[in-house]
Amino acid sequence: MSELYRFGVSLEKTLIEAFDRHIETQCYKSRSEAIRDLIREELIRKEWTEGGTVAGAIVMTYDHHKRELVNLLLDIQHDFQETIISTQHVHLDHHHCLEIIAVKGSSSSVEKLATTLKVQVGVKHLSLSISSAAEGTA
Ligand code: NI
Protein backbone atom coordinates (compact mmCIF):
# COMPACT_ATOMS: atom_id res chain seq x y z
CA MET A 1 0.00 0.00 0.00
CA SER A 2 1.31 3.43 -0.89
CA GLU A 3 1.73 6.29 1.57
CA LEU A 4 -1.45 8.02 2.72
CA TYR A 5 -1.97 11.60 1.64
CA ARG A 6 -4.48 13.84 3.42
CA PHE A 7 -6.25 16.77 1.80
CA GLY A 8 -9.20 19.03 2.56
CA VAL A 9 -12.29 19.28 0.38
CA SER A 10 -14.93 22.01 0.48
CA LEU A 11 -18.47 20.92 -0.41
CA GLU A 12 -21.96 22.33 -0.08
CA LYS A 13 -23.57 21.13 3.16
CA THR A 14 -26.51 19.58 1.30
CA LEU A 15 -24.14 17.66 -0.96
CA ILE A 16 -22.11 16.14 1.88
CA GLU A 17 -25.30 15.30 3.79
CA ALA A 18 -26.68 13.49 0.75
CA PHE A 19 -23.32 11.72 0.30
CA ASP A 20 -23.27 10.64 3.95
CA ARG A 21 -26.82 9.24 3.66
CA HIS A 22 -25.78 7.39 0.50
CA ILE A 23 -22.61 5.85 1.93
CA GLU A 24 -24.47 4.81 5.08
CA THR A 25 -26.79 2.66 2.95
CA GLN A 26 -23.68 1.17 1.33
CA CYS A 27 -22.24 0.33 4.78
CA TYR A 28 -19.02 2.29 4.28
CA LYS A 29 -17.13 2.71 7.55
CA SER A 30 -15.74 6.11 6.57
CA ARG A 31 -16.08 8.90 4.02
CA SER A 32 -12.45 8.34 3.07
CA GLU A 33 -13.10 4.78 1.90
CA ALA A 34 -16.17 5.88 -0.08
CA ILE A 35 -14.22 8.69 -1.74
CA ARG A 36 -11.32 6.31 -2.53
CA ASP A 37 -13.76 3.97 -4.28
CA LEU A 38 -15.27 6.84 -6.29
CA ILE A 39 -11.81 7.94 -7.44
CA ARG A 40 -10.84 4.36 -8.38
CA GLU A 41 -14.13 3.94 -10.27
CA GLU A 42 -13.50 7.11 -12.23
CA LEU A 43 -9.90 6.13 -13.08
CA ILE A 44 -11.03 2.68 -14.25
CA ARG A 45 -13.74 4.30 -16.40
CA LYS A 46 -11.05 6.54 -17.89
CA GLU A 47 -8.83 3.51 -18.67
CA TRP A 48 -11.82 1.86 -20.34
CA THR A 49 -12.84 4.82 -22.49
CA GLU A 50 -9.27 5.69 -23.49
CA GLY A 51 -8.37 2.16 -24.57
CA GLY A 52 -6.10 1.40 -21.62
CA THR A 53 -5.39 -1.98 -20.06
CA VAL A 54 -8.21 -3.37 -17.96
CA ALA A 55 -8.88 -6.59 -16.07
CA GLY A 56 -12.25 -8.15 -15.43
CA ALA A 57 -14.61 -11.03 -15.93
CA ILE A 58 -17.08 -12.11 -18.54
CA VAL A 59 -19.96 -14.15 -17.12
CA MET A 60 -22.19 -15.94 -19.58
CA THR A 61 -24.81 -18.64 -19.66
CA TYR A 62 -25.61 -20.70 -22.72
CA ASP A 63 -27.50 -23.72 -23.93
CA HIS A 64 -24.90 -26.38 -24.63
CA HIS A 65 -27.40 -28.41 -26.66
CA LYS A 66 -27.47 -25.72 -29.32
CA ARG A 67 -25.82 -27.25 -32.36
CA GLU A 68 -22.12 -26.38 -32.75
CA LEU A 69 -22.32 -23.64 -30.10
CA VAL A 70 -19.77 -25.17 -27.71
CA ASN A 71 -17.19 -25.56 -30.48
CA LEU A 72 -17.88 -22.05 -31.71
CA LEU A 73 -17.43 -20.55 -28.24
CA LEU A 74 -14.17 -22.48 -27.83
CA ASP A 75 -12.90 -21.29 -31.23
CA ILE A 76 -13.65 -17.68 -30.28
CA GLN A 77 -11.83 -18.06 -26.96
CA HIS A 78 -8.79 -19.54 -28.71
CA ASP A 79 -8.72 -16.46 -30.97
CA PHE A 80 -8.47 -14.29 -27.83
CA GLN A 81 -5.94 -16.37 -25.87
CA GLU A 82 -3.78 -13.30 -25.18
CA THR A 83 -6.75 -11.60 -23.50
CA ILE A 84 -8.07 -14.59 -21.53
CA ILE A 85 -6.33 -15.44 -18.26
CA SER A 86 -8.54 -18.37 -17.24
CA THR A 87 -11.97 -19.87 -17.75
CA GLN A 88 -14.22 -21.63 -15.28
CA HIS A 89 -17.04 -23.81 -16.56
CA VAL A 90 -20.03 -24.83 -14.45
CA HIS A 91 -22.79 -27.24 -15.59
CA LEU A 92 -25.87 -25.40 -14.30
CA ASP A 93 -28.47 -27.98 -15.24
CA HIS A 94 -29.18 -30.50 -18.01
CA HIS A 95 -29.29 -27.79 -20.69
CA HIS A 96 -27.34 -24.81 -19.43
CA CYS A 97 -23.73 -23.96 -18.74
CA LEU A 98 -22.23 -21.00 -16.88
CA GLU A 99 -18.83 -19.76 -17.90
CA ILE A 100 -16.70 -17.22 -16.06
CA ILE A 101 -13.85 -15.90 -18.19
CA ALA A 102 -11.15 -13.86 -16.45
CA VAL A 103 -9.68 -11.31 -18.83
CA LYS A 104 -6.87 -8.79 -18.96
CA GLY A 105 -5.97 -6.65 -21.92
CA SER A 106 -6.83 -3.52 -23.86
CA SER A 107 -10.39 -2.36 -23.37
CA SER A 108 -10.97 -2.81 -27.09
CA SER A 109 -9.89 -6.47 -27.10
CA VAL A 110 -11.93 -7.23 -23.97
CA GLU A 111 -15.00 -5.56 -25.45
CA LYS A 112 -14.54 -7.35 -28.79
CA LEU A 113 -14.32 -10.73 -27.05
CA ALA A 114 -17.44 -10.03 -24.96
CA THR A 115 -19.42 -8.81 -27.96
CA THR A 116 -18.33 -11.71 -30.18
CA LEU A 117 -19.45 -14.24 -27.56
CA LYS A 118 -22.68 -12.42 -26.72
CA VAL A 119 -24.12 -12.38 -30.23
CA GLN A 120 -23.85 -16.15 -30.76
CA VAL A 121 -27.20 -17.93 -31.03
CA GLY A 122 -27.70 -19.98 -27.84
CA VAL A 123 -25.87 -17.56 -25.54
CA LYS A 124 -28.65 -16.65 -23.11
CA HIS A 125 -26.95 -13.87 -21.18
CA LEU A 126 -23.56 -12.26 -20.94
CA SER A 127 -22.28 -9.57 -18.64
CA LEU A 128 -18.89 -7.91 -18.50
CA SER A 129 -17.45 -6.60 -15.27
CA ILE A 130 -14.38 -4.40 -15.50
CA SER A 131 -11.83 -3.69 -12.82
CA SER A 132 -8.45 -2.03 -12.78
CA ALA A 133 -5.30 -3.57 -14.16
CA ALA A 134 -3.25 -0.49 -13.35
CA GLU A 135 -1.06 -0.23 -10.26
CA GLY A 136 -2.04 3.36 -9.54
CA THR A 137 -5.70 2.60 -8.91
CA ALA A 138 -5.43 -0.65 -6.93
NI1 NI B 1 -21.56 -27.49 -19.03
Backbone and ligand atoms as CSV (ligand in chain L), in Angstrom:
chain,resi,resn,atom,element,x,y,z
A,1,MET,N,N,0.854,-1.193,0.000
A,1,MET,CA,C,0.000,0.000,0.000
A,1,MET,C,C,0.884,1.235,0.000
A,2,SER,N,N,0.506,2.219,-0.808
A,2,SER,CA,C,1.305,3.431,-0.890
A,2,SER,C,C,1.005,4.345,0.305
A,3,GLU,N,N,1.846,5.344,0.463
A,3,GLU,CA,C,1.735,6.292,1.572
A,3,GLU,C,C,0.408,7.045,1.514
A,4,LEU,N,N,-0.194,7.272,2.676
A,4,LEU,CA,C,-1.454,8.016,2.720
A,4,LEU,C,C,-1.190,9.506,2.558
A,5,TYR,N,N,-2.077,10.169,1.857
A,5,TYR,CA,C,-1.972,11.600,1.637
A,5,TYR,C,C,-3.293,12.225,2.059
A,6,ARG,N,N,-3.247,13.204,2.941
A,6,ARG,CA,C,-4.485,13.844,3.422
A,6,ARG,C,C,-4.678,15.174,2.721
A,7,PHE,N,N,-5.940,15.476,2.396
A,7,PHE,CA,C,-6.251,16.775,1.801
A,7,PHE,C,C,-7.652,17.206,2.214
A,8,GLY,N,N,-7.893,18.493,2.195
A,8,GLY,CA,C,-9.202,19.026,2.561
A,8,GLY,C,C,-10.050,19.261,1.332
A,9,VAL,N,N,-11.355,19.069,1.484
A,9,VAL,CA,C,-12.290,19.279,0.376
A,9,VAL,C,C,-13.433,20.154,0.874
A,10,SER,N,N,-13.790,21.163,0.130
A,10,SER,CA,C,-14.934,22.009,0.481
A,10,SER,C,C,-16.130,21.606,-0.371
A,11,LEU,N,N,-17.244,21.331,0.301
A,11,LEU,CA,C,-18.466,20.924,-0.409
A,11,LEU,C,C,-19.661,21.656,0.177
A,12,GLU,N,N,-20.713,21.791,-0.607
A,12,GLU,CA,C,-21.957,22.329,-0.076
A,12,GLU,C,C,-22.472,21.364,0.991
A,13,LYS,N,N,-23.079,21.957,2.052
A,13,LYS,CA,C,-23.566,21.130,3.164
A,13,LYS,C,C,-24.579,20.092,2.680
A,14,THR,N,N,-25.481,20.524,1.785
A,14,THR,CA,C,-26.509,19.585,1.299
A,14,THR,C,C,-25.880,18.426,0.529
A,15,LEU,N,N,-24.791,18.712,-0.179
A,15,LEU,CA,C,-24.136,17.660,-0.958
A,15,LEU,C,C,-23.475,16.627,-0.043
A,16,ILE,N,N,-22.775,17.097,0.982
A,16,ILE,CA,C,-22.105,16.141,1.875
A,16,ILE,C,C,-23.121,15.371,2.712
A,17,GLU,N,N,-24.251,16.026,3.046
A,17,GLU,CA,C,-25.302,15.302,3.790
A,17,GLU,C,C,-25.895,14.191,2.923
A,18,ALA,N,N,-26.133,14.504,1.659
A,18,ALA,CA,C,-26.677,13.488,0.747
A,18,ALA,C,C,-25.663,12.358,0.552
A,19,PHE,N,N,-24.377,12.727,0.460
A,19,PHE,CA,C,-23.324,11.720,0.296
A,19,PHE,C,C,-23.251,10.818,1.524
A,20,ASP,N,N,-23.314,11.428,2.705
A,20,ASP,CA,C,-23.270,10.639,3.947
A,20,ASP,C,C,-24.448,9.671,4.036
A,21,ARG,N,N,-25.645,10.134,3.645
A,21,ARG,CA,C,-26.818,9.240,3.656
A,21,ARG,C,C,-26.586,8.085,2.674
A,22,HIS,N,N,-26.038,8.411,1.519
A,22,HIS,CA,C,-25.784,7.386,0.501
A,22,HIS,C,C,-24.773,6.344,0.993
A,23,ILE,N,N,-23.656,6.814,1.538
A,23,ILE,CA,C,-22.615,5.845,1.930
A,23,ILE,C,C,-23.037,5.033,3.154
A,24,GLU,N,N,-23.957,5.593,3.949
A,24,GLU,CA,C,-24.474,4.813,5.079
A,24,GLU,C,C,-25.261,3.607,4.573
A,25,THR,N,N,-26.037,3.799,3.510
A,25,THR,CA,C,-26.790,2.664,2.949
A,25,THR,C,C,-25.852,1.635,2.320
A,26,GLN,N,N,-24.660,2.079,1.923
A,26,GLN,CA,C,-23.680,1.174,1.326
A,26,GLN,C,C,-22.796,0.507,2.386
A,27,CYS,N,N,-22.992,0.899,3.648
A,27,CYS,CA,C,-22.242,0.332,4.779
A,27,CYS,C,C,-20.751,0.686,4.766
A,28,TYR,N,N,-20.406,1.830,4.183
A,28,TYR,CA,C,-19.022,2.286,4.278
A,28,TYR,C,C,-18.731,2.664,5.726
A,29,LYS,N,N,-17.502,2.380,6.177
A,29,LYS,CA,C,-17.129,2.707,7.551
A,29,LYS,C,C,-16.614,4.135,7.661
A,30,SER,N,N,-16.232,4.733,6.537
A,30,SER,CA,C,-15.741,6.112,6.570
A,30,SER,C,C,-15.953,6.784,5.222
A,31,ARG,N,N,-16.013,8.136,5.271
A,31,ARG,CA,C,-16.085,8.903,4.023
A,31,ARG,C,C,-14.864,8.640,3.171
A,32,SER,N,N,-13.697,8.525,3.819
A,32,SER,CA,C,-12.454,8.343,3.070
A,32,SER,C,C,-12.527,7.120,2.159
A,33,GLU,N,N,-13.040,5.996,2.703
A,33,GLU,CA,C,-13.101,4.783,1.899
A,33,GLU,C,C,-14.080,4.956,0.739
A,34,ALA,N,N,-15.193,5.637,0.982
A,34,ALA,CA,C,-16.175,5.876,-0.077
A,34,ALA,C,C,-15.579,6.763,-1.172
A,35,ILE,N,N,-14.842,7.786,-0.762
A,35,ILE,CA,C,-14.224,8.691,-1.745
A,35,ILE,C,C,-13.123,7.964,-2.520
A,36,ARG,N,N,-12.347,7.114,-1.829
A,36,ARG,CA,C,-11.321,6.310,-2.527
A,36,ARG,C,C,-11.957,5.459,-3.626
A,37,ASP,N,N,-13.097,4.817,-3.293
A,37,ASP,CA,C,-13.765,3.965,-4.285
A,37,ASP,C,C,-14.272,4.782,-5.467
A,38,LEU,N,N,-14.800,5.989,-5.197
A,38,LEU,CA,C,-15.273,6.844,-6.292
A,38,LEU,C,C,-14.127,7.232,-7.217
A,39,ILE,N,N,-12.985,7.555,-6.627
A,39,ILE,CA,C,-11.814,7.938,-7.436
A,39,ILE,C,C,-11.344,6.752,-8.274
A,40,ARG,N,N,-11.262,5.562,-7.642
A,40,ARG,CA,C,-10.842,4.360,-8.383
A,40,ARG,C,C,-11.793,4.083,-9.550
A,41,GLU,N,N,-13.094,4.183,-9.251
A,41,GLU,CA,C,-14.125,3.940,-10.271
A,41,GLU,C,C,-13.932,4.875,-11.465
A,42,GLU,N,N,-13.679,6.122,-11.177
A,42,GLU,CA,C,-13.495,7.115,-12.235
A,42,GLU,C,C,-12.227,6.830,-13.052
A,43,LEU,N,N,-11.149,6.430,-12.371
A,43,LEU,CA,C,-9.900,6.133,-13.076
A,43,LEU,C,C,-10.041,4.886,-13.952
A,44,ILE,N,N,-10.790,3.890,-13.459
A,44,ILE,CA,C,-11.029,2.679,-14.252
A,44,ILE,C,C,-11.881,3.018,-15.478
A,45,ARG,N,N,-12.887,3.874,-15.280
A,45,ARG,CA,C,-13.741,4.302,-16.398
A,45,ARG,C,C,-12.900,5.018,-17.462
A,46,LYS,N,N,-11.952,5.828,-16.976
A,46,LYS,CA,C,-11.054,6.542,-17.893
A,46,LYS,C,C,-10.200,5.547,-18.684
A,47,GLU,N,N,-9.628,4.538,-17.983
A,47,GLU,CA,C,-8.832,3.511,-18.667
A,47,GLU,C,C,-9.663,2.843,-19.765
A,48,TRP,N,N,-10.933,2.557,-19.417
A,48,TRP,CA,C,-11.824,1.862,-20.341
A,48,TRP,C,C,-12.099,2.715,-21.568
A,49,THR,N,N,-12.456,3.971,-21.355
A,49,THR,CA,C,-12.841,4.819,-22.490
A,49,THR,C,C,-11.627,5.243,-23.328
A,50,GLU,N,N,-10.445,5.260,-22.743
A,50,GLU,CA,C,-9.266,5.690,-23.488
A,50,GLU,C,C,-8.467,4.520,-24.061
A,51,GLY,N,N,-9.015,3.316,-23.956
A,51,GLY,CA,C,-8.367,2.158,-24.572
A,51,GLY,C,C,-7.203,1.611,-23.773
A,52,GLY,N,N,-7.172,1.887,-22.474
A,52,GLY,CA,C,-6.099,1.397,-21.615
A,52,GLY,C,C,-6.263,-0.079,-21.285
A,53,THR,N,N,-5.339,-0.580,-20.467
A,53,THR,CA,C,-5.393,-1.978,-20.061
A,53,THR,C,C,-6.353,-2.137,-18.890
A,54,VAL,N,N,-7.248,-3.097,-19.012
A,54,VAL,CA,C,-8.212,-3.373,-17.956
A,54,VAL,C,C,-8.181,-4.857,-17.617
A,55,ALA,N,N,-8.706,-5.186,-16.451
A,55,ALA,CA,C,-8.884,-6.589,-16.066
A,55,ALA,C,C,-10.337,-6.755,-15.680
A,56,GLY,N,N,-10.849,-7.963,-15.784
A,56,GLY,CA,C,-12.253,-8.147,-15.432
A,56,GLY,C,C,-12.710,-9.567,-15.661
A,57,ALA,N,N,-14.020,-9.703,-15.740
A,57,ALA,CA,C,-14.606,-11.029,-15.927
A,57,ALA,C,C,-15.822,-10.957,-16.841
A,58,ILE,N,N,-15.890,-11.933,-17.710
A,58,ILE,CA,C,-17.083,-12.110,-18.543
A,58,ILE,C,C,-17.842,-13.284,-17.935
A,59,VAL,N,N,-19.118,-13.073,-17.657
A,59,VAL,CA,C,-19.958,-14.145,-17.117
A,59,VAL,C,C,-21.053,-14.410,-18.136
A,60,MET,N,N,-21.142,-15.654,-18.585
A,60,MET,CA,C,-22.189,-15.941,-19.577
A,60,MET,C,C,-22.837,-17.288,-19.313
A,61,THR,N,N,-24.091,-17.369,-19.722
A,61,THR,CA,C,-24.806,-18.641,-19.663
A,61,THR,C,C,-25.227,-18.994,-21.085
A,62,TYR,N,N,-25.204,-20.280,-21.371
A,62,TYR,CA,C,-25.610,-20.701,-22.717
A,62,TYR,C,C,-26.176,-22.113,-22.690
A,63,ASP,N,N,-26.887,-22.411,-23.758
A,63,ASP,CA,C,-27.505,-23.725,-23.925
A,63,ASP,C,C,-26.523,-24.626,-24.670
A,64,HIS,N,N,-25.945,-25.575,-23.975
A,64,HIS,CA,C,-24.903,-26.383,-24.631
A,64,HIS,C,C,-25.470,-27.405,-25.609
A,65,HIS,N,N,-26.801,-27.523,-25.664
A,65,HIS,CA,C,-27.395,-28.410,-26.664
A,65,HIS,C,C,-27.548,-27.739,-28.028
A,66,LYS,N,N,-27.364,-26.432,-28.035
A,66,LYS,CA,C,-27.466,-25.717,-29.316
A,66,LYS,C,C,-26.353,-26.222,-30.230
A,67,ARG,N,N,-26.739,-26.612,-31.418
A,67,ARG,CA,C,-25.816,-27.250,-32.357
A,67,ARG,C,C,-24.565,-26.407,-32.620
A,68,GLU,N,N,-23.422,-27.002,-32.437
A,68,GLU,CA,C,-22.123,-26.380,-32.745
A,68,GLU,C,C,-21.737,-25.206,-31.854
A,69,LEU,N,N,-22.617,-24.825,-30.901
A,69,LEU,CA,C,-22.324,-23.637,-30.099
A,69,LEU,C,C,-21.077,-23.811,-29.239
A,70,VAL,N,N,-20.921,-24.962,-28.598
A,70,VAL,CA,C,-19.773,-25.170,-27.710
A,70,VAL,C,C,-18.466,-25.039,-28.491
A,71,ASN,N,N,-18.409,-25.669,-29.657
A,71,ASN,CA,C,-17.195,-25.560,-30.483
A,71,ASN,C,C,-16.944,-24.128,-30.927
A,72,LEU,N,N,-18.007,-23.436,-31.269
A,72,LEU,CA,C,-17.879,-22.047,-31.708
A,72,LEU,C,C,-17.349,-21.164,-30.580
A,73,LEU,N,N,-17.891,-21.347,-29.377
A,73,LEU,CA,C,-17.435,-20.549,-28.235
A,73,LEU,C,C,-15.968,-20.853,-27.914
A,74,LEU,N,N,-15.579,-22.110,-28.056
A,74,LEU,CA,C,-14.173,-22.477,-27.832
A,74,LEU,C,C,-13.259,-21.852,-28.895
A,75,ASP,N,N,-13.704,-21.891,-30.143
A,75,ASP,CA,C,-12.903,-21.291,-31.225
A,75,ASP,C,C,-12.687,-19.799,-30.966
A,76,ILE,N,N,-13.742,-19.125,-30.560
A,76,ILE,CA,C,-13.648,-17.679,-30.281
A,76,ILE,C,C,-12.650,-17.441,-29.152
A,77,GLN,N,N,-12.741,-18.248,-28.101
A,77,GLN,CA,C,-11.833,-18.055,-26.958
A,77,GLN,C,C,-10.377,-18.324,-27.358
A,78,HIS,N,N,-10.163,-19.292,-28.250
A,78,HIS,CA,C,-8.786,-19.536,-28.713
A,78,HIS,C,C,-8.257,-18.348,-29.510
A,79,ASP,N,N,-9.147,-17.654,-30.213
A,79,ASP,CA,C,-8.719,-16.463,-30.974
A,79,ASP,C,C,-8.326,-15.311,-30.052
A,80,PHE,N,N,-8.767,-15.373,-28.785
A,80,PHE,CA,C,-8.474,-14.291,-27.831
A,80,PHE,C,C,-7.604,-14.803,-26.682
A,81,GLN,N,N,-6.724,-15.759,-26.965
A,81,GLN,CA,C,-5.942,-16.366,-25.873
A,81,GLN,C,C,-5.013,-15.380,-25.178
A,82,GLU,N,N,-4.640,-14.286,-25.841
A,82,GLU,CA,C,-3.778,-13.299,-25.180
A,82,GLU,C,C,-4.571,-12.413,-24.216
A,83,THR,N,N,-5.883,-12.407,-24.363
A,83,THR,CA,C,-6.747,-11.596,-23.498
A,83,THR,C,C,-7.293,-12.419,-22.338
A,84,ILE,N,N,-7.456,-13.724,-22.545
A,84,ILE,CA,C,-8.069,-14.589,-21.529
A,84,ILE,C,C,-7.014,-15.136,-20.574
A,85,ILE,N,N,-7.246,-14.924,-19.281
A,85,ILE,CA,C,-6.333,-15.435,-18.256
A,85,ILE,C,C,-6.749,-16.854,-17.854
A,86,SER,N,N,-8.047,-17.041,-17.591
A,86,SER,CA,C,-8.542,-18.371,-17.239
A,86,SER,C,C,-10.050,-18.434,-17.470
A,87,THR,N,N,-10.536,-19.655,-17.540
A,87,THR,CA,C,-11.965,-19.870,-17.749
A,87,THR,C,C,-12.457,-20.922,-16.756
A,88,GLN,N,N,-13.606,-20.645,-16.165
A,88,GLN,CA,C,-14.223,-21.633,-15.283
A,88,GLN,C,C,-15.571,-22.019,-15.873
A,89,HIS,N,N,-15.800,-23.310,-15.972
A,89,HIS,CA,C,-17.043,-23.811,-16.559
A,89,HIS,C,C,-17.852,-24.528,-15.490
A,90,VAL,N,N,-19.137,-24.192,-15.420
A,90,VAL,CA,C,-20.035,-24.827,-14.453
A,90,VAL,C,C,-21.240,-25.388,-15.217
A,91,HIS,N,N,-21.588,-26.651,-14.982
A,91,HIS,CA,C,-22.787,-27.237,-15.595
A,91,HIS,C,C,-23.967,-26.866,-14.705
A,92,LEU,N,N,-24.776,-25.910,-15.139
A,92,LEU,CA,C,-25.870,-25.399,-14.298
A,92,LEU,C,C,-26.985,-26.422,-14.138
A,93,ASP,N,N,-27.433,-26.946,-15.259
A,93,ASP,CA,C,-28.474,-27.983,-15.240
A,93,ASP,C,C,-28.309,-28.819,-16.515
A,94,HIS,N,N,-29.310,-29.602,-16.856
A,94,HIS,CA,C,-29.178,-30.495,-18.007
A,94,HIS,C,C,-28.883,-29.736,-19.306
A,95,HIS,N,N,-29.433,-28.534,-19.436
A,95,HIS,CA,C,-29.291,-27.786,-20.695
A,95,HIS,C,C,-28.242,-26.674,-20.652
A,96,HIS,N,N,-28.077,-26.075,-19.476
A,96,HIS,CA,C,-27.345,-24.808,-19.426
A,96,HIS,C,C,-25.976,-24.891,-18.756
A,97,CYS,N,N,-25.067,-24.087,-19.302
A,97,CYS,CA,C,-23.726,-23.962,-18.738
A,97,CYS,C,C,-23.489,-22.506,-18.345
A,98,LEU,N,N,-22.678,-22.331,-17.322
A,98,LEU,CA,C,-22.234,-21.003,-16.884
A,98,LEU,C,C,-20.731,-20.958,-17.098
A,99,GLU,N,N,-20.263,-19.896,-17.715
A,99,GLU,CA,C,-18.831,-19.763,-17.896
A,99,GLU,C,C,-18.376,-18.410,-17.370
A,100,ILE,N,N,-17.294,-18.438,-16.602
A,100,ILE,CA,C,-16.698,-17.219,-16.063
A,100,ILE,C,C,-15.306,-17.113,-16.688
A,101,ILE,N,N,-15.110,-16.070,-17.458
A,101,ILE,CA,C,-13.855,-15.904,-18.187
A,101,ILE,C,C,-13.114,-14.695,-17.609
A,102,ALA,N,N,-11.973,-14.945,-16.983
A,102,ALA,CA,C,-11.155,-13.856,-16.447
A,102,ALA,C,C,-10.329,-13.281,-17.588
A,103,VAL,N,N,-10.350,-11.962,-17.706
A,103,VAL,CA,C,-9.679,-11.314,-18.831
A,103,VAL,C,C,-8.756,-10.198,-18.362
A,104,LYS,N,N,-7.748,-9.945,-19.174
A,104,LYS,CA,C,-6.871,-8.792,-18.956
A,104,LYS,C,C,-6.311,-8.389,-20.316
A,105,GLY,N,N,-6.465,-7.108,-20.633
A,105,GLY,CA,C,-5.967,-6.645,-21.920
A,105,GLY,C,C,-6.493,-5.269,-22.230
A,106,SER,N,N,-6.320,-4.844,-23.481
A,106,SER,CA,C,-6.831,-3.524,-23.858
A,106,SER,C,C,-8.351,-3.553,-23.783
A,107,SER,N,N,-8.934,-2.407,-23.471
A,107,SER,CA,C,-10.390,-2.362,-23.366
A,107,SER,C,C,-11.036,-2.763,-24.682
A,108,SER,N,N,-10.385,-2.447,-25.795
A,108,SER,CA,C,-10.973,-2.807,-27.090
A,108,SER,C,C,-10.984,-4.321,-27.304
A,109,SER,N,N,-9.905,-5.016,-26.914
A,109,SER,CA,C,-9.890,-6.472,-27.105
A,109,SER,C,C,-10.868,-7.163,-26.160
A,110,VAL,N,N,-10.983,-6.646,-24.928
A,110,VAL,CA,C,-11.928,-7.232,-23.967
A,110,VAL,C,C,-13.362,-7.030,-24.462
A,111,GLU,N,N,-13.646,-5.837,-24.952
A,111,GLU,CA,C,-14.999,-5.556,-25.446
A,111,GLU,C,C,-15.315,-6.391,-26.689
A,112,LYS,N,N,-14.324,-6.555,-27.558
A,112,LYS,CA,C,-14.536,-7.351,-28.790
A,112,LYS,C,C,-14.819,-8.803,-28.439
A,113,LEU,N,N,-14.072,-9.350,-27.481
A,113,LEU,CA,C,-14.316,-10.728,-27.046
A,113,LEU,C,C,-15.733,-10.865,-26.489
A,114,ALA,N,N,-16.109,-9.954,-25.584
A,114,ALA,CA,C,-17.436,-10.027,-24.955
A,114,ALA,C,C,-18.536,-9.931,-26.006
A,115,THR,N,N,-18.390,-8.999,-26.926
A,115,THR,CA,C,-19.419,-8.810,-27.955
A,115,THR,C,C,-19.504,-10.012,-28.886
A,116,THR,N,N,-18.347,-10.562,-29.272
A,116,THR,CA,C,-18.333,-11.706,-30.180
A,116,THR,C,C,-19.018,-12.917,-29.550
A,117,LEU,N,N,-18.788,-13.115,-28.249
A,117,LEU,CA,C,-19.445,-14.237,-27.559
A,117,LEU,C,C,-20.945,-13.984,-27.411
A,118,LYS,N,N,-21.290,-12.763,-27.054
A,118,LYS,CA,C,-22.676,-12.420,-26.715
A,118,LYS,C,C,-23.649,-12.622,-27.868
A,119,VAL,N,N,-23.200,-12.349,-29.093
A,119,VAL,CA,C,-24.123,-12.381,-30.230
A,119,VAL,C,C,-24.355,-13.788,-30.779
A,120,GLN,N,N,-23.678,-14.797,-30.239
A,120,GLN,CA,C,-23.853,-16.150,-30.764
A,120,GLN,C,C,-25.221,-16.707,-30.349
A,121,VAL,N,N,-25.889,-17.344,-31.296
A,121,VAL,CA,C,-27.200,-17.927,-31.025
A,121,VAL,C,C,-27.041,-19.048,-30.005
A,122,GLY,N,N,-27.805,-18.990,-28.913
A,122,GLY,CA,C,-27.703,-19.982,-27.845
A,122,GLY,C,C,-27.081,-19.402,-26.588
A,123,VAL,N,N,-26.368,-18.256,-26.733
A,123,VAL,CA,C,-25.868,-17.563,-25.537
A,123,VAL,C,C,-27.057,-16.814,-24.945
A,124,LYS,N,N,-27.428,-17.190,-23.724
A,124,LYS,CA,C,-28.647,-16.653,-23.109
A,124,LYS,C,C,-28.405,-15.282,-22.488
A,125,HIS,N,N,-27.251,-15.134,-21.861
A,125,HIS,CA,C,-26.954,-13.868,-21.184
A,125,HIS,C,C,-25.450,-13.735,-21.031
A,126,LEU,N,N,-24.992,-12.510,-21.140
A,126,LEU,CA,C,-23.559,-12.257,-20.937
A,126,LEU,C,C,-23.405,-10.897,-20.278
A,127,SER,N,N,-22.591,-10.865,-19.249
A,127,SER,CA,C,-22.279,-9.573,-18.637
A,127,SER,C,C,-20.769,-9.442,-18.503
A,128,LEU,N,N,-20.316,-8.204,-18.581
A,128,LEU,CA,C,-18.885,-7.911,-18.501
A,128,LEU,C,C,-18.662,-6.988,-17.306
A,129,SER,N,N,-17.790,-7.405,-16.428
A,129,SER,CA,C,-17.453,-6.595,-15.266
A,129,SER,C,C,-15.984,-6.201,-15.365
A,130,ILE,N,N,-15.734,-4.904,-15.300
A,130,ILE,CA,C,-14.376,-4.403,-15.499
A,130,ILE,C,C,-13.794,-3.870,-14.199
A,131,SER,N,N,-12.538,-4.224,-13.966
A,131,SER,CA,C,-11.829,-3.689,-12.824
A,131,SER,C,C,-10.507,-3.105,-13.319
A,132,SER,N,N,-9.694,-2.678,-12.397
A,132,SER,CA,C,-8.451,-2.031,-12.781
A,132,SER,C,C,-7.324,-3.026,-12.960
A,133,ALA,N,N,-6.515,-2.792,-13.978
A,133,ALA,CA,C,-5.298,-3.574,-14.161
A,133,ALA,C,C,-4.086,-2.703,-13.871
A,134,ALA,N,N,-4.330,-1.436,-13.536
A,134,ALA,CA,C,-3.247,-0.491,-13.352
A,134,ALA,C,C,-2.853,-0.408,-11.886
A,135,GLU,N,N,-1.556,-0.280,-11.632
A,135,GLU,CA,C,-1.058,-0.232,-10.257
A,135,GLU,C,C,-1.560,1.004,-9.503
A,136,GLY,N,N,-1.687,2.111,-10.194
A,136,GLY,CA,C,-2.038,3.364,-9.543
A,136,GLY,C,C,-3.422,3.410,-8.939
A,137,THR,N,N,-4.327,2.532,-9.393
A,137,THR,CA,C,-5.700,2.595,-8.909
A,137,THR,C,C,-6.040,1.454,-7.956
A,138,ALA,N,N,-5.120,0.512,-7.759
A,138,ALA,CA,C,-5.425,-0.654,-6.931
A,138,ALA,C,C,-5.434,-0.306,-5.450
L,1,NI,NI,NI,-21.558,-27.487,-19.028
